[in-house]
Amino acid sequence: MAMARAGSGWGPRARALVRRLRSGDEIAHLVTFLFAGSILLIVGLLLNELWVNSALARHKFGWSFFFTRVWDPVFEQFGALPFIFGTLVTSALALLIAVPVGLGAAIFLAELAPPRISDTLAFLLDLLAAVPSVIYGLIGIFTVVPLLREYVEPFLKATLGFLPLFQGPAYGVGFLAAGVLLAVMIVPFIISVSREVLLAVPREQREAALALGATRWEATWKVVVPFARAGIFGSIFLALARALGETMAVTMVIGNAPQIAASLFAPGYSIAAVIANEFTEATGDLYLHALVELGLVLFLLTFVLNGLARLLILLTARRGGAHA
Amino acid sequence: MRKILSVLLAGVLLFPLCLAGADALLVNGAGATFPYPIYSKWFDEYHKKFPDIQINYQSIGSGGGIRQVLAGTVDFGATDGPMTDEQLSQAKTKILHFPTVLGAAVPTYNIPGVTGELNFTPEALAGIFLGKITKWSDPAIAGANRGVNLPAADIVVIHRSDGSGTTYIWTDYLCKVSEEWKTRVGKGASPNWPVGLGGKGNEGVTGLVKQTPNSIGYVELIYAVQNNLPYGRVRNSSGTFVKADLASVTAAAAGAAKTMPDDFRVSITDPPGKSAYPIASFTWLLIPSEFQDAKKREVLVGFLRWMLTEGQKHAAPLAYAPLPKEVVDKEMKALAQIR
C-alpha cells in the first residue's frame, strides 16, 4: 500500500516515505496488515481445498447431496441430509439450554455477585473452557447417558410423552444426550465472554438508570444488558460455532446412526462426527470426496448461520437504539 | 539472556537432525490400525537386531494406507481388507499383498440374567443385524441355546461407528451367510447399517454394550480377550459351535490355505474345517513389486523373511493368531516377485 502511494513523483515523496518507515508506523501497518490478511488467505485456501477435493461427489450428486437421506459407502450412495439435521438439532438444543443458563450466570457474576466470588468463579470457568472434549465425551458416556436412560428419558416419556419429541425407546445415547453435553461444553464460553462484556458497560449507564428511579434489576435488565447486547450475541455465536464443529464428545454420545427422527431420544449423527469416524478408512475416491464435501457443507452451514446472526444483531440494534 | 535463548532455540531446531544423524536406513509405512501393536513390536525387534535399519509405521487406517502406497508417499502400506481390482489398476507399479497375522471378530452381549456363553447360528447373527430378529427369545436364538432362559426383551444392536477392519470382517462374514445381507448391506469398513447404535472404536462398542441391557455388539478378539469380555460361540460351516481363540482362528486360515490365490487376496470367513472359527481374516502388508532404491528393497525383503519365520513367534503373546505353515511357505516363494 505504501508503495502505491509513493508511486507518482519520486523525490520528496520517497523521502517522506523513508521518514515514515523510520518512525515505524508504516512497518507496523504493513506487518499487521499481513497478519490480518492471513485470515483471508487461510479461509481462501480452506475453501479451495474443500472445493477441489470434493469434485467427484459434487459432479455425481449435485444438489441432491443436500436432500438425500441415504449414506451408504458400500454402494456409494451419499447424502448429507441426516448429518445436517443432526448437526442443527444438537446445536439448537445446546443453545436452548446453554443461553438462558449462561446469560443468567453472567448477569449474576457481573452485576450482583461480590467481586471476590465473581473473580474466583471466572477463573474456574476458564478452567472448564479448557477441558478437552474427549473428557466431556467420557463423562457423557459414563454419567450423562446412564442418567438420561434410567431417569430423565423415562420421566420425559411419562410426562411429555404425547409429544413426538419424547417418544420411542430410551437408549440414553441420541440427540438429547449430544445436546445436553454440548450445552455443558459451551456454557463456559457464554458466561465468560458475556461477563466481560457486562463488566465493560460504563458506570454512568447504571447510575443514570438508578437515578431515574429504576430498581437494580430494572437497571440491569433494561439498560445494562441491552447496552452489552452485541457482545452477548458474540459470545453466543462463539458457542454456536463450537457446538457445530464439536466432534469427539458428540460422536461418543449421539449414537452414530445417520437417520432423521422426530424424537430427541433417537440416535443420530453429526457432520463433524461422521468425518472423524469414516475418514481414515475411506478407501474409494468417491467416498473420500463425499466426506470432503460434508466438510464443505459444514463450512457453508457455519457461514450462513453466522451471517444470519450478524443480521439479527443489526436489526435489533437499529430497533433498540440504546446500543452504543 | 538473549544468548541463552538463541542457544536453546538452536538446540530445539537441531535436535531432530541429531536423531536422524545416526545414519540409519529409514523405511516408511502407513496403514491399518488393527495390527499396529504387533507391527510396532516387529519393527522394534527388527531395529534391535539390525540397528542401522529403522522402519517407521503410522497407523492411519487401511484407507489411508492404500491411498499413500498408491501415491508412492510411503514405501509400503498395510490394510485389513484386500485392495479391490479397481484400486490395484491405479497403481503405477504392481502392488503385492503379504498376509502377516490373523484377526477375528466376536459377538459380545449384555443380557441381564444370562451369564453363560451363548451359541449363535449364522442365521441368528444375520437376522439380528438386519433388524429382522428383534427379541432375544426368538426361536432362531433360543433354538441354539437350550436351557438358557432368554428374555423376551428387545435386542439393541451396537456396531462400530468408525470405519474399521473389524467391521469389514464382520460384514464380509454376514455377506457369505446371508443373501439378503449381501444385496441390501454388503461388505465394507463402514456400511449403511439397517439397525442399531454406533460406538467409536472397540472401547466405544464395549462401553455401549456394557451399559445397555439386552444389547449385542461385535469387537476384535484381541480386545475381548484382553478385557475379559464375555463372547459367544458361532456355528461354522461344518455345523460345530466354535469359540474364537488363537487355535480356531489359525485353523480357519489353514482351511482356506488350499484354495489360496497367488496374490493372497482371499477372504477366509466361513471357511471349511471342523475346528475353524468362521469370522476371521488376514491382515496384509502392501509392498510395491518394484523399488527404485535397491537398499530399501533389500530391507523390506529381509524384514518380510524374518517376519514370516522368527517374527511369527511374537504374534501369540499379543493375542494375534500366527499364520499357518502352508501360507508362510507360499509367501516365502512370493518374495521373489519383489524386484
Contacts between the chains, C-beta under 8 A, distances in Angstrom:
chain1	res1	chain2	res2	distance
A	70	B	192	6.8
A	71	B	192	6.2
A	72	B	191	7.1
A	72	B	192	3.7
A	73	B	163	7.8
A	73	B	188	5.6
A	73	B	189	7.5
A	73	B	190	5.5
A	73	B	191	6.7
A	73	B	192	7.2
A	74	B	171	7.9
A	74	B	185	6.7
A	74	B	186	3.7
A	74	B	187	6.7
A	74	B	188	4.1
A	74	B	191	4.7
A	74	B	192	6.6
A	75	B	186	6.3
A	75	B	192	7.6
A	77	B	192	7.9
A	141	B	204	7.9
A	141	B	207	5.4
A	141	B	211	7.7
A	142	B	207	7.8
A	145	B	211	6.8
A	146	B	211	6.1
A	149	B	211	7.7
A	149	B	212	7.8
A	169	B	154	7.0
A	169	B	156	8.0
A	171	B	156	6.7
A	171	B	197	6.1
A	171	B	212	6.6
A	172	B	211	7.1
A	172	B	212	7.2
A	173	B	197	5.8
A	173	B	208	7.0
A	251	B	161	6.5
A	251	B	200	5.4
A	252	B	200	6.1
A	252	B	204	6.7
A	255	B	197	4.5
A	255	B	198	6.4
A	256	B	161	3.4
A	256	B	197	6.8
A	256	B	198	2.8
A	256	B	199	7.3
A	256	B	200	7.2
A	257	B	193	7.0
A	257	B	196	6.8
A	257	B	197	6.2
A	257	B	198	6.1
A	258	B	192	7.7
A	267	B	197	5.0
A	267	B	198	7.5
A	269	B	198	7.8
A	273	B	161	7.7
A	276	B	162	7.7
A	277	B	161	4.9
A	277	B	162	4.2
A	277	B	163	6.7
A	277	B	190	7.2
A	277	B	198	7.6
A	277	B	200	6.4
A	278	B	162	6.9
A	278	B	163	4.7
A	278	B	189	7.9
A	278	B	190	5.1
A	279	B	61	7.8
A	279	B	63	7.7
A	279	B	163	7.8
A	280	B	33	7.5
A	280	B	60	6.0
A	280	B	61	2.9
A	280	B	62	7.9
A	280	B	63	5.9
A	280	B	64	5.7
A	280	B	162	7.3
A	280	B	163	6.2
A	281	B	61	4.8
A	281	B	62	5.6
A	281	B	63	4.4
A	281	B	162	7.2
A	281	B	163	2.7
A	281	B	164	6.2
A	281	B	165	7.7
A	281	B	189	3.9
A	281	B	190	6.5
A	282	B	63	4.7
A	282	B	163	6.4
A	282	B	189	7.9
A	283	B	62	6.9
A	283	B	63	4.4
A	283	B	66	5.6
A	283	B	67	7.7
A	283	B	81	7.6
A	283	B	84	7.7
A	283	B	87	7.0
A	283	B	189	7.1
A	288	B	63	7.6
A	288	B	67	7.9
